[in-house]
Amino acid sequence: MPDRVAEILRFVDGWGRRVYRVRWSLRDTITYALATGADARNDRALVWEAAPGFAALPTFATRFAHDALTDLAAGTFPAGLPSFARATRVRLLRPLLPECDDARASATLGVKERSPGRLVLTLDVETRVAGEPIARSSLDVHFRIAGGIAGEKGAERRPPAAATGTESGGRGGGRTVTVSENVRPYQAAVFRTLLGLTADGRVQDAMHIDPVSARELGLSAPALPGEVTLGIVARRAAASLHHGAGIRALVEAEMSYLSPVSDRDRLLIEFDAARDGSVRARVTNEKGRVAVRGTLRFQTGGTPSDDGEAS
């Protein structure tokens, strides 16, 4: 096994269980929502605290792993193996507060897969407020090993479709909805502001900012961070299915990232909703590649609000 891989494995063995203090403000929750494309016209309950039903976008829970991810990147960077997030899972145990200054995130790190051509680490994070768990998240980080499977090779491809806002019968008596979403040029910049990223920082940060660094990692353009793409999918699912499918708050999401989503990308998002509140999602980028695929789970029942905005 290459020495660089052994170096990473030693780092994992020494990780143990790390606890981080987590704080977030109203500014943080609104900034994240803006990064996912929300605004005062399409999702004012995510960006305007005076709006009826104002709440944090549920996928903001992925932010609680930020300090642990920083430590993971710092500990594995010296090995010199490029890494990328390939799958994420998040589960909400309680509704997220718009702001909090006294949460604790507990992080563990383990090896999910180790083979001659692949190394996958999993970072598991549980966040508590006043001793009570509010969210759990998990991220799979793949390391690119010479001779292994490259990030985009084998990504599922399909012809791009022009339909938007269409719907039909879905599985389990639910319905299928197709929507389009244009990634706006400012969204990555807004998220960069939230994280405090700089173009001269770590390489894995620069891939989301700097075209040159992105090309060095085999990308045609800076990639939108996976947690922003996840937020886009969750936001559009809630808005698109709120009335017809009777869904309420998002409680769980599991997504695989198969191909990059970039600034100015035009996305086609397909939702296949079942009556039990589960929604299969599939995102195709403008190159015709399936960029994201997975499942969202929502609470069901109750009476949707008259304005059509999801909580």
C-alpha positions as CSV (number, residue, x, y, z in Angstrom):
1,M,0.0,0.0,0.0
2,P,1.4,3.4,-0.9
3,D,3.0,5.4,1.9
4,R,0.7,8.3,1.3
5,V,-2.3,6.0,2.0
6,A,-0.6,4.7,5.1
7,E,-0.1,8.2,6.3
8,I,-3.8,8.9,6.0
9,L,-4.7,5.7,7.8
10,R,-2.4,6.6,10.7
11,F,-4.2,10.0,10.9
12,V,-7.6,8.2,11.1
13,D,-6.3,5.9,13.8
14,G,-5.3,8.9,15.9
15,W,-8.6,10.8,15.4
16,G,-10.6,9.3,18.3
17,R,-13.7,11.3,19.2
18,R,-13.4,15.1,18.8
19,V,-15.9,17.6,20.2
20,Y,-16.3,21.1,18.7
21,R,-18.3,24.1,20.0
22,V,-20.7,25.1,17.2
23,R,-22.2,28.6,16.9
24,W,-24.5,29.9,14.1
25,S,-26.2,33.2,13.7
26,L,-29.2,34.5,11.8
27,R,-26.7,35.8,9.3
28,D,-25.3,32.3,8.8
29,T,-28.7,30.6,8.2
30,I,-29.8,33.3,5.8
31,T,-26.5,33.3,3.9
32,Y,-26.7,29.6,3.4
33,A,-30.2,29.9,2.1
34,L,-29.1,32.6,-0.4
35,A,-26.3,30.4,-1.5
36,T,-28.8,27.7,-2.5
37,G,-30.7,30.2,-4.7
38,A,-33.4,31.3,-2.2
39,D,-34.6,34.9,-2.3
40,A,-37.5,37.1,-1.3
41,R,-39.6,36.1,-4.3
42,N,-39.3,32.3,-4.3
43,D,-38.5,31.4,-0.7
44,R,-39.0,34.4,1.5
45,A,-39.5,32.2,4.6
46,L,-35.8,31.2,4.3
47,V,-34.3,34.7,3.9
48,W,-36.7,37.1,5.7
49,E,-37.0,36.6,9.4
50,A,-40.3,38.6,9.5
51,A,-41.9,36.2,7.0
52,P,-44.6,33.8,8.2
53,G,-43.1,30.4,8.9
54,F,-39.5,31.7,8.8
55,A,-37.1,28.8,9.5
56,A,-33.6,27.6,8.7
57,L,-33.2,25.5,5.5
58,P,-32.9,22.0,7.0
59,T,-29.8,21.1,5.1
60,F,-28.0,23.8,7.0
61,A,-27.3,21.0,9.5
62,T,-24.4,20.0,7.2
63,R,-22.7,23.2,8.4
64,F,-22.2,21.8,11.9
65,A,-19.4,19.5,10.6
66,H,-17.4,22.5,9.4
67,D,-14.6,22.5,12.0
68,A,-14.3,18.7,11.9
69,L,-14.0,18.9,8.1
70,T,-11.3,21.6,8.5
71,D,-9.3,19.2,10.8
72,L,-9.8,16.3,8.4
73,A,-8.5,18.4,5.4
74,A,-5.5,19.7,7.4
75,G,-4.6,16.2,8.6
76,T,-4.8,14.5,5.2
77,F,-3.5,17.3,3.0
78,P,0.2,16.5,3.7
79,A,-0.3,13.0,2.1
80,G,-0.8,14.8,-1.2
81,L,-3.8,12.8,-2.4
82,P,-6.7,14.8,-3.9
83,S,-10.0,14.2,-2.2
84,F,-13.6,14.9,-2.9
85,A,-17.0,14.4,-1.2
86,R,-18.9,11.6,-2.8
87,A,-22.0,11.0,-0.6
88,T,-23.7,12.8,2.3
89,R,-26.4,11.9,4.7
90,V,-28.2,14.2,7.2
91,R,-31.0,13.5,9.7
92,L,-32.8,16.1,11.7
93,L,-34.0,15.1,15.1
94,R,-35.5,18.5,15.9
95,P,-36.3,21.6,13.9
96,L,-33.2,23.8,13.5
97,L,-33.0,27.0,15.4
98,P,-32.3,30.1,13.2
99,E,-29.4,30.9,15.6
100,C,-27.6,29.3,18.4
101,D,-24.5,30.0,20.4
102,D,-24.1,26.9,22.6
103,A,-24.2,23.7,20.5
104,R,-21.6,20.9,20.6
105,A,-20.7,18.7,17.6
106,S,-19.1,15.3,18.3
107,A,-17.2,13.9,15.3
108,T,-15.8,10.4,14.7
109,L,-13.7,9.4,11.6
110,G,-13.4,5.9,10.2
111,V,-12.4,4.0,7.1
112,K,-15.3,2.9,4.9
113,E,-13.4,1.3,2.1
114,R,-9.8,0.5,1.5
115,S,-8.5,-1.2,-1.6
116,P,-5.5,-0.9,-4.0
117,G,-7.4,1.6,-6.1
118,R,-9.6,3.3,-3.5
119,L,-9.7,4.9,-0.1
120,V,-12.9,6.2,1.4
121,L,-13.2,7.8,4.8
122,T,-16.5,8.5,6.6
123,L,-16.9,11.5,9.0
124,D,-19.9,11.1,11.3
125,V,-21.1,14.1,13.3
126,E,-23.8,14.4,15.9
127,T,-24.8,17.9,17.1
128,R,-26.5,18.6,20.5
129,V,-28.0,21.7,22.0
130,A,-28.5,21.7,25.8
131,G,-27.5,18.0,25.8
132,E,-30.2,17.0,23.4
133,P,-29.4,15.7,19.9
134,I,-30.7,17.9,17.1
135,A,-29.0,16.6,14.0
136,R,-26.7,13.8,12.7
137,S,-24.7,14.0,9.5
138,S,-22.3,11.8,7.7
139,L,-19.9,12.5,4.8
140,D,-18.0,10.0,2.6
141,V,-14.7,11.5,1.4
142,H,-12.9,9.7,-1.5
143,F,-9.2,10.0,-2.1
144,R,-7.9,9.8,-5.6
145,I,-5.2,7.1,-5.9
146,A,-3.1,6.6,-9.0
147,G,-4.7,3.8,-11.1
148,G,-8.0,4.1,-9.1
149,I,-11.4,5.2,-10.2
150,A,-11.4,8.9,-11.3
151,G,-14.1,11.2,-10.1
152,E,-16.1,11.6,-13.2
153,K,-15.4,8.4,-15.1
154,G,-18.4,6.3,-15.5
155,A,-20.8,9.0,-14.4
156,E,-24.3,8.3,-15.6
157,R,-25.2,10.3,-18.8
158,R,-28.5,11.1,-20.2
159,P,-29.8,13.5,-22.9
160,P,-30.6,16.9,-21.6
161,A,-34.3,17.7,-21.4
162,A,-36.0,21.0,-21.8
163,A,-39.1,20.4,-19.8
164,T,-39.7,22.5,-16.7
165,G,-42.5,22.4,-14.1
166,T,-44.0,19.2,-15.5
167,E,-45.6,16.5,-13.4
168,S,-47.1,13.0,-13.8
169,G,-48.0,10.0,-11.7
170,G,-45.2,8.7,-9.5
171,R,-44.4,5.6,-7.5
172,G,-46.5,4.5,-4.6
173,G,-49.5,6.7,-5.7
174,G,-47.4,9.8,-5.4
175,R,-46.3,12.0,-8.3
176,T,-43.3,12.9,-10.4
177,V,-42.3,16.6,-10.8
178,T,-39.6,17.9,-13.1
179,V,-38.2,21.4,-12.6
180,S,-35.2,23.4,-13.9
181,E,-32.8,25.5,-11.9
182,N,-30.2,27.9,-13.2
183,V,-27.2,28.2,-10.9
184,R,-26.6,31.9,-10.4
185,P,-23.1,33.3,-10.6
186,Y,-23.2,34.7,-7.1
187,Q,-24.2,31.5,-5.3
188,A,-20.7,30.1,-4.9
189,A,-19.4,33.5,-3.8
190,V,-22.1,33.8,-1.2
191,F,-21.2,30.4,0.2
192,R,-17.5,31.4,0.1
193,T,-18.4,34.3,2.3
194,L,-20.1,32.0,4.8
195,L,-17.1,29.8,5.0
196,G,-14.5,32.6,4.9
197,L,-12.7,30.9,2.0
198,T,-9.8,32.5,0.2
199,A,-8.4,31.6,-3.2
200,D,-4.9,31.3,-1.8
201,G,-6.0,28.9,0.9
202,R,-6.1,25.1,0.8
203,V,-6.4,23.5,-2.7
204,Q,-9.7,21.8,-1.8
205,D,-11.1,25.3,-1.0
206,A,-9.7,26.8,-4.2
207,M,-11.5,24.2,-6.4
208,H,-14.7,26.0,-5.5
209,I,-13.3,29.5,-6.3
210,D,-10.4,29.5,-8.7
211,P,-10.7,28.3,-12.3
212,V,-7.0,27.4,-12.5
213,S,-7.1,25.3,-9.3
214,A,-10.3,23.6,-10.6
215,R,-8.7,22.6,-13.8
216,E,-5.7,21.2,-11.9
217,L,-8.1,18.8,-10.3
218,G,-9.7,17.8,-13.6
219,L,-12.7,20.1,-13.5
220,S,-13.8,22.4,-16.3
221,A,-14.9,25.1,-13.9
222,P,-15.1,25.8,-10.2
223,A,-17.5,23.3,-8.6
224,L,-20.4,24.3,-6.4
225,P,-19.9,22.7,-3.0
226,G,-22.0,19.5,-2.4
227,E,-23.9,20.9,0.5
228,V,-25.0,23.9,-1.6
229,T,-26.3,21.4,-4.3
230,L,-28.0,19.4,-1.5
231,G,-29.7,22.6,-0.3
232,I,-30.9,23.4,-3.9
233,V,-32.4,20.0,-4.2
234,A,-34.1,20.1,-0.8
235,R,-35.4,23.7,-1.3
236,R,-36.9,22.9,-4.7
237,A,-38.4,19.6,-3.5
238,A,-40.2,21.4,-0.7
239,A,-41.5,24.2,-2.9
240,S,-42.5,21.9,-5.8
241,L,-44.2,19.1,-3.8
242,H,-45.6,21.0,-0.8
243,H,-49.3,21.1,-1.9
244,G,-49.8,18.1,-4.1
245,A,-47.8,15.6,-2.1
246,G,-48.8,16.9,1.3
247,I,-45.2,17.0,2.5
248,R,-44.1,19.1,5.4
249,A,-40.6,19.5,7.0
250,L,-37.6,17.7,5.7
251,V,-36.3,15.2,8.2
252,E,-33.7,13.2,6.3
253,A,-31.6,13.2,3.1
254,E,-29.1,10.9,1.5
255,M,-27.4,12.0,-1.6
256,S,-24.6,10.8,-3.9
257,Y,-22.5,13.2,-5.9
258,L,-21.7,11.8,-9.3
259,S,-20.5,14.7,-11.4
260,P,-19.7,18.4,-10.7
261,V,-22.3,21.2,-10.6
262,S,-20.7,24.5,-11.7
263,D,-21.4,28.2,-11.7
264,R,-23.9,29.1,-14.4
265,D,-25.0,25.5,-14.7
266,R,-28.5,24.7,-15.9
267,L,-29.9,21.9,-13.9
268,L,-32.8,19.6,-14.6
269,I,-34.2,18.1,-11.3
270,E,-36.6,15.2,-11.2
271,F,-38.6,14.4,-8.1
272,D,-40.4,11.1,-7.7
273,A,-42.6,11.4,-4.6
274,A,-44.3,8.6,-2.7
275,R,-47.2,9.0,-0.3
276,D,-45.0,8.0,2.7
277,G,-43.0,11.3,2.4
278,S,-40.0,9.8,0.6
279,V,-38.8,11.6,-2.6
280,R,-36.3,10.2,-5.0
281,A,-34.3,13.0,-6.6
282,R,-32.1,13.1,-9.7
283,V,-30.2,16.1,-10.9
284,T,-28.8,16.4,-14.4
285,N,-26.3,19.1,-15.3
286,E,-26.2,20.9,-18.6
287,K,-23.6,18.5,-19.9
288,G,-26.2,15.8,-19.7
289,R,-24.5,14.0,-16.8
290,V,-26.4,12.9,-13.7
291,A,-24.7,15.1,-11.1
292,V,-26.7,14.2,-7.9
293,R,-28.9,11.3,-7.1
294,G,-30.6,10.2,-3.8
295,T,-33.6,10.3,-1.5
296,L,-35.2,13.0,0.7
297,R,-37.7,12.1,3.4
298,F,-40.3,14.6,4.6
299,Q,-43.0,14.6,7.3
300,T,-46.4,14.1,5.8
301,G,-49.9,15.2,6.7
302,G,-51.3,18.4,8.0
303,T,-52.6,21.3,6.0
304,P,-50.2,23.2,3.8
305,S,-50.0,26.9,4.3
306,D,-52.0,29.1,1.8
307,D,-48.9,30.8,0.5
308,G,-47.3,27.6,-0.7
309,E,-44.0,28.1,1.2
310,A,-42.5,25.1,2.9
311,S,-41.4,25.3,6.4
